[in-house]
């Protein structure tokens, strides 16, 4: 019933509103992997595009929706597991999962190419597994699942790597036994899963080459002119250096005669000029941290203006994160509660790379899903606590 309801909502959003816009940086590699069983480019991580391509191998016409639906089901399982480990009753967890499943950003993701759905799944699955280890440290299955999820997450978005540190901190703070052995086992599994995914998709293990690209996008003289999308500053910055280039997401980089900002030949230039600009303008870089946070949190109205139905839905999604933060501060603190600390650290670890390097409103979507689930969990727990005290 829950899945059928979510699919009906998703179909309405997709066909009535046109809410989904594919991201070409994932679509082209996915199609390439689906047709050729190989992704040549090493510019971006391949965890998501490779999974979409696997869906296309099974069913070329509906492969992307099939792969996203599998991710959606996994996300619902992760929401359920997280809520149960947070102390929410089965009926309450089902109600919260239904609300999360029907949220516009999540439901419409089944039909579009964007990594918000899979990133939300990773965040919630990691938190569920961490809590499972804290609550039942004698059962090692959660350790193995957690490490495998982290390996896939890092192969999908490299900036999810700080979640490993969050995990170790929670384990240390709440005295999980055999910590050194757990960390060693987790590290080994993460490396094996990461190497396995990149080898299966690309042919050999590799680290993505978009780091210098992102660093320079957030640290050049044209960045302030592109407040909502710092990556758009790169063509102007390179033209000013006498090296005009752009990004052609529907082709492979490193093609002779066609300068592409993803070409590996630009990496040393990006790194050199970004570091030089940071050293020359340290105060400007500090000012950009709250600026990037504001951009990260603002509603994404580039496709759907505020006066449209899609824009209204965007605005409703926009209030979730600050509302979660307000409730998190307002509700009384439960002594020795790993869930409260874990969610706050996970949110911080997810936001930090964006506010330090490059930011855009679309990156907030996974956080909306996480904060919505935890917000409802906090409210249910608070209401249950009030009811028990009233009965007494």
Buried (B, 14 or more C-beta within 10 A) or exposed (E): EBEEEBBEBBBBBBEEBEBBEBBEBBBBBBBBBBEEEEBBBBBBBBBBBBBBBBBBEEEEEEBBBBBBBBBBEBBBBBBBBBBBBBBBEEEBBBBBBBEBBBBBBBBBBBBBBBBBBBBBBBBBBBBBBBBBBBBEBEEBEBBEBBBBBBBBBBBBBBBBBBBBEBBBBBBEBBEBEBEEEBBEBBBEBBBEBBBBBBEBBBEEEBEBBBBBBBBBBBBBBBBEEBBBBBBBBBBBBBEEEEEEBEBBBEEBBBEEEEBBBBBEEBBEBBBEBBBEBBEEBEEBBEEBEEBBBEBBBBBBBEBBEEEEEBBBBBEBBBEBBEEBBEBBEEBEEEEEBBBBBBBBBBBEBBBBBBBBBBBBBBBBBBBBBBBBBBBBBBBBBBEBEEEEEEEE
